[in-house]
Structures are given as C-alpha cells and as structure tokens.
Amino acid sequence: MRKQQLWKPLAASIALALSASAYASVTPQEASKLGNELTCMGGIAAGNEAGTIPAFSGKWLGTPPGIEYTPNVGQHPIDPYPEDKPQFQITGQNWEQYKDNLTEGQIALFKRFPDTFRIPVYQGRRDFRYPDNVCEVAKKNAVEAQLVDGGMGFKGYMGPVPFPIPSGENQAMQVLANHNYPYRAFTEVMEQRDLADVNTSGEITWGRTFNSTLNVITLPDLIGKPIGDIMAYSDTGTLLPTRDKGKRTVSIEPMNFAQGQRLAWTYNPGTRRVRQLPEYGFDTPAAGTSGKMTIDQDRLMNGSPERYNWELKGKREIYVPANAYRIHEEGVSYDQLLTPNHANPDLMRYELRRVWVLEGTLKETHRHKYGKRVLFIDEDTWHGVMSDYYDTRGELVNHALLNYYYAYDMSAWHAGTSFYHDLTTGGYVAYNLFQDLEKGPILNAGGLDPEDFTPAALRRRAH
C-alpha cells in the first residue's frame, strides 16, 4: 500500500464542493450564535443561575501568561491554577445531598467505598479557547454538515466538530459524531505509556505500550477542506506484559463506517508474521489491560456506532473531572496516584459542568460485553468525560472517567489518564499513565506519514 494510494480517496473528496442548501443543519442566523451566546463549539456561554457554573471567558489561547512551557516535546502539563483549593468535598457520608448532580456510577463508588472515595469540587474555570480558524470552520459545519448513511458518517469540513448546534432529526448521532470527531492533535506520539490493573488489595499488574497517531482530520493544511475517507492512522506496540512483548498493530480509521471499516494488521513475534485482523475494535480486549478494558472504551467510546441504538437524554449539570493538570504534573508518582479501590482523590479535580447525556443500548442483532453505555459529554469540548457501563442483564458493572486538560501544544483539550472501575470486583484499570515518565504525550510535533502505518512498514519495523 503506497502513500499515493492511501491519500487518493482523500484528495478526490477534497475536490468536491458541498452545497449549503443541500447539507443545511441550522440556519446562518442560528449559527451566528456561535462565538456569542454560545461558545464557538456550541456550549452555553453564560453560567448557570446558581452561579456554580461560570460564564465562558475564553481569555487564553495556547500557553497562558506567566507559564514557561516548551511545546511539542512531551513536557508534562503545568497547572495554570496552582492556588485553587477544593470548595468542598463530596464523600460517602454526604453524597445524597448532591445526588442530582452525580451519575449512577459515581453513586455506586460512594456506596462501595464510603470511607475512601471522595469528589473534591473546585471552582469552575472556562478560560481557554480554540484557534480562530477552527471556530470559523465549526460555524461553517453548523450550517452545512449533514449525517449520511443513518449516522454512520457525515459530510462536512475537517478540523472541528461537525454539529456544534445539534438540531433536527437524529440529534443523538450528531452528538456522537461530535464526540468521535473533535478538534485534537494532528500527531500524537507516546514513546511509552503505562497501564495499571489495580486489584482490591492494591496490588498492581502492569501493562506498557507505545503509540503513535496521525489524525488526518486535523492536519493543519487540511482544516476547512471537505472531509475525505480516512480519519486517522495508528500504531501501537506492547512492551508489557512480557508474554505479549513485541506484538504490534497498525490500523486505519475510516470517516464513514457504512462505506469502510477499521482495518488493522498485527505482528506476532511468536510467528514472526504480519496478518490482517478480521475484526479490530468493539469489545476486543485493549493491549496491556489484562483483558479488563475493551478497545472501544478508549476515550470512553470510539469506532463504529453500529452495534447500539443511540438516544440523546438532554443535558445535565454533573460533577466531572475538569482542568486536570495536577494529576499529570511532573513530580506526581504512581505510588501517590494509584491507591487501592480508586485513584488518590487528593490529585483529582472535579468541577460542575453542563454535559450532554447520550445513551447507547445494544441492538438485539449484535453482541457486545456491554448491553448499555451512558456517555457524559462536556458541552464546551464535545469530549466524553465520564461513562457508565451496564452488562447485558442491565446491571451497572463499570464506571469510567477521563481526565482532560487544555494542552498548550495544540490549543485544545487532550485526553490524559483515565480510570475504569470494575464495580463487580472493586478493582480498576488506570489507562494512559505517564506521571512517572520523563516524557508525556508529544503533541503536534509532526513527522508522521501514512506510509508509517502500512503492513509493509509494520513488517520492516518488526524485523
């Protein structure tokens, strides 16, 4: 598979012109609210009536004044709010006072670990904004983007989310598309990332991988161009556990899951062969997680939406992880962070946020480990920040949370460490750890090419 072959469909699609009338989502008058009463991504700019959610300020783009940060080299995040302290704590003793602003998964953690699980609630902060060119494309998408193939794909422009103002029919699929296609780093390299399977006694089974991703939809030269056929390329290798050391997988993510599928090839050091995987994604176990996390749980939900019926439940005000700098700062150790039962609450930061609630129910014609999944998606960023998972009998079995922070390298929010709590056993998986490492994610450094993600490239590297 040569470079020109990979890019040919993309180049052909870029040459197409979209008709605003044919693909209208909202009117230009409605779209004019973006950047005014709405943030440029569609969040309500005003705070809430109680004053517990602040108004959007958007005063910072990139690195805030007074912070010394070297972008694109993997430097750990630096907290722009070092003096902030928790305003109050939600605990196993008082959680019922706050239950209207909690998810079922959070409540389950309070009930299971009443003496240790806490939610430290901080002052809300909405100070960071997206680049102007990304906001401009979001406004264009608001008017022209359209779902196609029942929500399995969409027509619109590359860069930001396609539906900053969900409207009309099938809003659930619009919200899911926003979650799956947000503005994020165009290249991401993790020379090493650690994964910890923490059992109920606090003992840890370690996983370790490395990963690189090329996100086509946010390549600087393509932002604002009509979307093509390819969303992203990925390369993941396993270092731990030892029995899986040397396994490596490259994959290609399509833009439209009705027109294409996620393609993946893997190298197995035992056979010294590269083979195409018949299926990659859904509830296939994620590398390095001892089989306790599925591939489609990365970022809480990813890949084809085809196995679920999706329903939008509206918005709620929920205490969610936000401005998660402290947990990722240099100097934080795994020993500090990975306490029994759950992560150390002293390193967590929660804020009251407005989130979209999106529920997926497994279709009778499909199989999956989870019979239902409920996503909580931040209105300002369209990133899923928490999710509750239910088994096929309807029992709540897993609560996951993802710690996002505004990455100065890319002037947008980046997915940091996430935690997946097994509510049946009491253990949890800590995913995407880099606290104890010299380098964190290397964002937007460039240097990746589609040729790096072919079966031939995998074969060369493996040997």
C-alpha positions, 0 to 999 in steps of 0.5 A, a space after each residue: 500500500 503506497 502513500 499515493 494510494 492511501 491519500 487518493 480517496 482523500 484528495 478526490 473528496 477534497 475536490 468536491 464542493 458541498 452545497 449549503 442548501 443541500 447539507 443545511 443543519 441550522 440556519 446562518 442566523 442560528 449559527 451566528 450564535 456561535 462565538 456569542 451566546 454560545 461558545 464557538 463549539 456550541 456550549 452555553 456561554 453564560 453560567 448557570 443561575 446558581 452561579 456554580 457554573 461560570 460564564 465562558 471567558 475564553 481569555 487564553 489561547 495556547 500557553 497562558 501568561 506567566 507559564 514557561 512551557 516548551 511545546 511539542 516535546 512531551 513536557 508534562 502539563 503545568 497547572 495554570 491554577 496552582 492556588 485553587 483549593 477544593 470548595 468542598 468535598 463530596 464523600 460517602 457520608 454526604 453524597 445524597 445531598 448532591 445526588 442530582 448532580 452525580 451519575 449512577 456510577 459515581 453513586 455506586 463508588 460512594 456506596 462501595 467505598 464510603 470511607 475512601 472515595 471522595 469528589 473534591 469540587 473546585 471552582 469552575 474555570 472556562 478560560 481557554 479557547 480554540 484557534 480562530 480558524 477552527 471556530 470559523 470552520 465549526 460555524 461553517 459545519 453548523 450550517 452545512 454538515 449533514 449525517 449520511 448513511 443513518 449516522 454512520 458518517 457525515 459530510 462536512 469540513 475537517 478540523 472541528 466538530 461537525 454539529 456544534 448546534 445539534 438540531 433536527 432529526 437524529 440529534 443523538 448521532 450528531 452528538 456522537 459524531 461530535 464526540 468521535 470527531 473533535 478538534 485534537 492533535 494532528 500527531 500524537 506520539 507516546 514513546 511509552 505509556 503505562 497501564 495499571 490493573 489495580 486489584 482490591 488489595 492494591 496490588 498492581 499488574 502492569 501493562 506498557 505500550 507505545 503509540 503513535 497517531 496521525 489524525 488526518 482530520 486535523 492536519 493543519 493544511 487540511 482544516 476547512 477542506 471537505 472531509 475525505 475517507 480516512 480519519 486517522 492512522 495508528 500504531 501501537 506496540 506492547 512492551 508489557 506484559 512480557 508474554 505479549 512483548 513485541 506484538 504490534 498493530 497498525 490500523 486505519 480509521 475510516 470517516 464513514 463506517 457504512 462505506 469502510 471499516 477499521 482495518 488493522 494488521 498485527 505482528 506476532 513475534 511468536 510467528 514472526 508474521 504480519 496478518 490482517 485482523 478480521 475484526 479490530 475494535 468493539 469489545 476486543 480486549 485493549 493491549 496491556 489491560 489484562 483483558 479488563 478494558 475493551 478497545 472501544 472504551 478508549 476515550 470512553 467510546 470510539 469506532 463504529 456506532 453500529 452495534 447500539 441504538 443511540 438516544 440523546 437524554 438532554 443535558 445535565 449539570 454533573 460533577 466531572 473531572 475538569 482542568 486536570 493538570 495536577 494529576 499529570 504534573 511532573 513530580 506526581 508518582 504512581 505510588 501517590 496516584 494509584 491507591 487501592 479501590 480508586 485513584 488518590 482523590 487528593 490529585 483529582 479535580 472535579 468541577 460542575 459542568 453542563 454535559 450532554 447525556 447520550 445513551 447507547 443500548 445494544 441492538 438485539 442483532 449484535 453482541 457486545 460485553 456491554 448491553 448499555 453505555 451512558 456517555 457524559 459529554 462536556 458541552 464546551 469540548 464535545 469530549 466524553 468525560 465520564 461513562 457508565 457501563 451496564 452488562 447485558 442483564 442491565 446491571 451497572 458493572 463499570 464506571 469510567 472517567 477521563 481526565 482532560 486538560 487544555 494542552 498548550 501544544 495544540 490549543 485544545 483539550 487532550 485526553 490524559 489518564 483515565 480510570 475504569 472501575 470494575 464495580 463487580 470486583 472493586 478493582 480498576 484499570 488506570 489507562 494512559 499513565 505517564 506521571 512517572 515518565 520523563 516524557 508525556 504525550 508529544 503533541 503536534 510535533 509532526 513527522 508522521 506519514 501514512 506510509 508509517 502505518 502500512 503492513 509493509 512498514 509494520 513488517 520492516 519495523 518488526 524485523 
